[in-house]
Amino acid sequence: MARPCHDRCSSKGRTWTPHSGTEALRPGKLAGTPAPPAATPVVFHSAVLTYLPADGREVFSETMRRMPGHWISNEAPHVLPTVQARLPRPALPGRAVFALALDEQPVAFSGPHGQSLDWF
């Protein structure tokens, strides 16, 4: 199902077809490239999941939980409810921050553009 691009999208007025993007994420392969047998796959993303609808984020999260290796996310706290629920303290009010997490365990607050890092 195609729908208009998000307001912040650089392709305003265009349409896109949402998909989970997870069909290429399967054990032993990332984006269709075989992983060497001794490799530890790591998936990192920053400020992208907010552009998926909530159900798409959950499909992505479920896929990452099943994957071998590690998942490093850097998103606004509300984007991944499992990460938000595990934060050891709230973010300072009036300050834009992301929650940096390893395998859904928060490890730091970070500035949205990498300008700060506050380890827990």
N, C-alpha and C positions, 0 to 999 in steps of 0.2 A: 504494500500500500504506500503510495507516494504521498508526501505532505510537504507544505512549505518549509523552507529552511528556517532554523531558529533565528530569532531577531539579531543575535550577535554574530551570526554566520556571515562570512565574507561573501557568500553567494546569495545575498538577499534576492528574493523573487524566484529563485530556482527551486526545484523540488529534489528530494532525496528519498531513497527507499530504505527504511530502517531494517537492519538485521543485527543479530547479536554479534556478528564478527567472530564468533567462536568456532565456526566450522573448521578453521585451520588450526585451532588449538586442541591438539589431541596428544596423548602420550607418545613420546618419541619424535614428535614433529611440532615445530612452531612455524607458522606461516608457510607450510609446505617444505621446509628445509629440514632434512634429517639431523637430529642432534647426535654428536659422537657418543658412543656408549658410556664413556666416563664423564661426560659433561653434566653439569647441573644447570638445567634451564632456569632463567630468571626473566620474569616479565615485569617491566617497569612502565608506569604511566603517570602523567601529571596533568591535571586539569582537563581531562577528556571525558570522563564518565558522566559529568554533569550534562553533557549533550545527549545522552541516552535517556529514554524514559525509564521510570523506576523499575518496570518489569525487565527491561533490557539490562539494567545494572545488576539485577538479581541473577539473571541468566549468566552474565559474565562472571559474577562472583561464584556461583555454583560451579562453573567450569574451572575457574582458578583453584577452587578447593580440591578438585579431583586431579589436578595436574601434578606431575612430579616437579620437584624444584621449589622455587620461591617466587612469591608475589610481592612486589614493592609498589605501594600506591602512594600518591601524593595528591590528595583531593580536599576540597572544602569538607569540613567534618560531617555535615549533613548528607553528603553524597553517598557515603557508605555507612548505613546505620550500625553495622556490626563494629566498625572502627569507632564510631561516635560513642557507642555504649561502653566501650572499654577505655575511653580517655581517662587518665588519672586525675585530671583537673580541667575545668572549663578554660576556654581561651579568654584572654583579656578582653573586656568589652571595648568596642570601638576600634578593634584592630583586626584587619583582614588576615586570616591565617589559614593554612592548610594543615591537615593531619598527615604526617608521614608515617606509614605503617609497613611492617614486614609480616606477611602472612596474617593480615588482619589484626595484628597487635601494634597499637600505636607506640612509636618510639620518640617522636618529636613533633613540635609545631614548627612549621616552616612558613616563610614569606611566600606569597603567591608567585613571585618572580625570582625566588631563590635568594632574596636579599637578607634573610635571617634564618637561623636555625636554633631552636630552643629544645635541647634534649630533655627527656623526662628522667 
